[in-house]
Amino acid sequence: MQLEPPRLRPRLSPTVICPAEPGQPRRERVGDVEVHRYLAGAMGKRFLGYLWEYGWAMVATFLLSLQVWIREGFDFLMPTIRPIRLS
């Protein structure tokens, strides 16, 4: 019986999708993290505004996730509704 060397799991390449703050790039790589940002919708102040803001975030996240998956594929996806500063 011959033993095989252990197979190492490939390193994960996380992809973050989040809204962009003014002046942030739409796409950047920070270390091993690929960051994709979409233009944030208007901030809601009442129920319908919050509903619009949340709905826009979900649609934009889904569409950008689909675009990333088709173009690059991804191993790990972390959608957020808060802007992320990694630098």
C-alpha positions in Angstrom: 0.0 0.0 0.0 1.4 3.4 -1.0 0.6 6.5 1.0 -0.3 9.7 -0.8 0.9 13.0 0.6 -1.8 15.0 2.3 -3.8 17.4 0.0 -3.8 20.9 1.1 -6.9 23.0 0.7 -6.3 25.9 -1.7 -6.2 29.3 -0.2 -9.5 31.1 -0.2 -9.9 34.4 -2.2 -12.6 36.4 -0.4 -14.7 38.8 -2.4 -16.5 41.6 -0.6 -19.5 43.4 -2.2 -20.7 46.6 -0.4 -21.9 50.1 -1.1 -19.3 52.8 -2.1 -18.8 55.9 -0.1 -18.0 59.1 -2.1 -14.5 58.9 -3.6 -14.0 55.2 -3.1 -13.1 53.1 -6.1 -15.7 50.8 -7.5 -13.3 47.9 -7.5 -10.0 47.3 -5.7 -7.8 44.6 -4.3 -6.6 45.0 -0.7 -4.2 42.2 0.2 -6.0 39.0 -0.6 -9.4 40.5 -0.6 -11.2 41.6 -3.8 -13.6 44.5 -3.1 -16.4 45.4 -5.4 -18.6 48.4 -4.6 -21.9 49.6 -6.0 -23.3 53.1 -5.9 -25.4 53.5 -2.7 -29.0 54.6 -3.0 -30.5 57.5 -1.2 -30.6 57.1 2.6 -34.2 56.6 3.9 -35.7 58.7 6.6 -39.2 57.1 6.7 -40.5 53.6 6.2 -40.8 53.8 2.4 -37.4 55.4 2.2 -35.9 52.5 4.3 -37.7 50.0 2.2 -36.3 51.6 -1.0 -32.8 51.8 0.4 -32.9 48.1 1.5 -34.4 47.0 -1.8 -31.8 48.8 -3.8 -29.0 47.3 -1.7 -30.3 43.8 -2.3 -30.8 44.3 -6.0 -27.4 45.9 -6.5 -25.7 43.2 -4.4 -27.4 40.5 -6.3 -26.5 42.0 -9.7 -22.9 42.7 -8.8 -22.6 39.2 -7.3 -23.8 37.7 -10.5 -21.4 39.8 -12.5 -18.5 38.8 -10.3 -19.5 35.1 -10.5 -19.7 35.1 -14.3 -16.5 37.0 -14.9 -14.2 35.7 -12.2 -16.0 33.2 -10.0 -15.6 33.4 -6.3 -14.7 31.1 -3.4 -16.2 33.2 -0.6 -18.8 36.0 -0.7 -19.5 38.4 2.1 -22.3 40.8 1.2 -22.8 43.8 3.5 -25.0 46.9 3.5 -22.4 49.0 5.2 -19.4 50.6 3.4 -16.1 48.8 4.2 -12.8 50.5 4.5 -9.9 48.0 4.2 -7.0 50.3 3.6 
